[in-house]
Amino acid sequence: MFFAGRSEDFESLLGGINESCNSAPPVLIGGDDVARLAADADRRGHYPGIPYDFLDFTLGSAHCDGTSELYAELSRLFPEECAKVPNSSLDGHAALGFDAVKLYVNAVKQLREEAAQMPLTPPAVWHAISGVHGDGALDGASGIISFGGEVDRQVPLDKLLSVQRIDRTGRPAQAGFCGRVGGRKQAAWCPALEPEEG
């Protein structure tokens, strides 16, 4: 069963499954909103016997003690908050937001370096973003961001999509991913990666 609603409603679904068919729960997969539930150890712990998967736009299960630029900065800026959740996973929304800002900053920087006299307008920045590909691709907290050299591309090429699993241990674990992230290979069940244009 694929669940595409809000995380609060997913908890209601888990409650119903827990009451009605706890001994033989259906196979569940949820959209990325379920990541917010999975990131909260207390909420996640209410249904320890119900395994489920959910989609995430990061590799998931990141922690404040992670070594990435994003999580190192979170630890530096918000040490009290990170101390509150030492055993908790963070959802991928922070990574997506971090990468979006980093993408815009890089585009503006590129414009300033290559065309300092050009006014910073939305179309100019959009065009600069389309230049993020190949050797200039952004290796972000949410995977490789590349627009493949296509000016009119609205979404990154082969954007990371991962499947996280909550099993009876109660912690999110990577079940597989499709897309580009560092030098790692995607799962065998994924469609082939799109070739980048020169």
Secondary structure as GFF3:
##gff-version 3
##sequence-region A 1 198
A	DSSP	beta_strand	2	3	.	.	.	ID=ss1
A	DSSP	alpha_helix	7	20	.	.	.	ID=ss2
A	DSSP	beta_strand	29	30	.	.	.	ID=ss3
A	DSSP	alpha_helix	34	38	.	.	.	ID=ss4
A	DSSP	alpha_helix	41	44	.	.	.	ID=ss5
A	DSSP	beta_strand	52	56	.	.	.	ID=ss6
A	DSSP	alpha_helix	69	77	.	.	.	ID=ss7
A	DSSP	alpha_helix	79	84	.	.	.	ID=ss8
A	DSSP	alpha_helix	93	114	.	.	.	ID=ss9
A	DSSP	alpha_helix	122	130	.	.	.	ID=ss10
A	DSSP	three_ten_helix	134	136	.	.	.	ID=ss11
A	DSSP	beta_strand	138	140	.	.	.	ID=ss12
A	DSSP	beta_strand	143	145	.	.	.	ID=ss13
A	DSSP	beta_strand	161	166	.	.	.	ID=ss14
A	DSSP	beta_strand	172	178	.	.	.	ID=ss15
###
